[in-house]
Amino acid sequence: DRYGVGFYVRRQEGSIVDLEADVRKERGRFEGAVITHNHPQSTSFSVMDIDFACWAALSEVRVVSKLADYRFRRAEGNMSEQWYREVIEGEIAEAQRAIKQRVTEYPLSTPFDVVQISHLLWELVAERTDCVYTRIKRSVGGKKR
């Protein structure tokens, strides 16, 4: 079970109910959707985030964090498993190799470096593919700049 995770839905009253959905059965309901989630450490997307977005055929996936908001989508159409396997997966590996080389030359010194590296990964993937990746920085007070 690749995505056996619980889903949370906000009801009109404002409470959150844990649905513990079987994601495989719910997969079709996500097609074309935009999903937003948070990353408390302010990193950009994980590889698993993008893998899930492609598996669920989302039109866009977003991350909201203290330092920035991030968005990832295809230039046209929904993401797909085939697109992930044929285009994105190889570019992720290539970008990770390039980043590993840079980190070897310039070792990480602060947690902020990890945030920058997660951003760089998707920037590199976007440069080489038909995807659109954006980062909207926030000021220290949490407001967008």
N, C-alpha and C positions, 0 to 999 in steps of 0.2 A: 504494500500500500504506500504509494509514493507521497501522497499528500493527506495522510490521516490526521488532520488537525481540526480543531474546533473553530467554528465561525461565530462571530458575534454580530447581532443585529440590534440596532437602536430602535426601540418601539416609540410610538408617538409620545408616550408618557415620559420618555427620557431615560428609562431604565435599559440596561443591557442584558440580554438573555443569551446564555450559552446554548447554541443549537447542537453542538457536537455533530455537525453534518458529516455524512459519508461523502467526501468530496468527489469521489468517482461518480456517484449518482447525481451530484449537483453540477458537474462540469459544464454541461450545456447552458446552464443559466448564466454563466460568466461570459459567454462569447460576446465580444464587442463591448464589454463593460470597461469602465475605468475604475481601478482599485487604488485607494490611497491608504497608506499605513505609516506608522511612525518608526523612526530610528533614534532612540534616546541618545546614542553616542554621536549623532550627527554625521554618520557615514552615509555614503550614497548606497546604491543597490548592492545586494549580495548576488552572487551568481544564482543562488537558489530563487531569489525574487524574480529574476528574468526567466529562469527555467519554468517557474510556475506560471508566469504571465504568458509564456508561449504555449505551455500545456493547456491552459484555460482559454486560449485564443482571445486574450484581452486586446482592446484597442490601445490602451495606455496603462502604465503603472506609475504611481507617484509615491514619493517619500516626503514626509514632513519631519523636519528636525529643528533643533534650536538654532543652528547656524545657517541652514539653507533648506530650500525645497528643491526636489529633483523630479524630473519627468523623463520617461523613456517610452518610445513608441516607434512603429515603423513609419516611414515617410508616407506610405499608402497602404491601407488595409490593416487587418488584424494581425497580430503575431500568431505564429503557429509552431507546432512541434517540428514540422518539416523545415521551416525557416530556421529554427534554432539549430537543428542538426546540420543543415547544409551551409548555413552562413555564420550564425552567431557563435556557435560552440568553438569553431576553429579560430575565430578572431579573438575570442576571450583568451584562449590558450596562448595565442601569439602576443597579445597585449600583456598578459601576465609574465611571459618570458622577458619582454622589453622592460617591464617595471622591475622585475627581479634583478636585472642587470643594473638598472639605475640605483636600486637600493644597495646593491653590493658596492657600488662606487661611492655612494653618499648614504651612510647608515642613518636609520631613523633615530631621531633624538627626542621627539615629543609625541604625545597622543594625537596632536593635530596633524602630524605627518601621516598617520593612518587614515584620517579623514581625507587628506589630499590624495593619497594613493587610491582610495576607493573611487574618488571623483575621476582621477586620471584614467583608471581602467575603462570606464564607460565613455570617456572622451575619445580615447584611442579606438575603441570598438566603433563608435559612431563615425569617426573619420573614414573608416574602411568599409562601411556597410550602408544599407539603405534605412538606417534608423536615425531617429532624432533624439538627442539627449540634451537636456537643459538643466542648469543649476541656477536658482535664484537665491542669491546670498541675502542673509539677514544682518542687521546691525547687532551689536552685543545685546541690546535691549529686546531683541526678538522681533523687531519691526523690519519689514523688507526694505532693502535699499536699492 
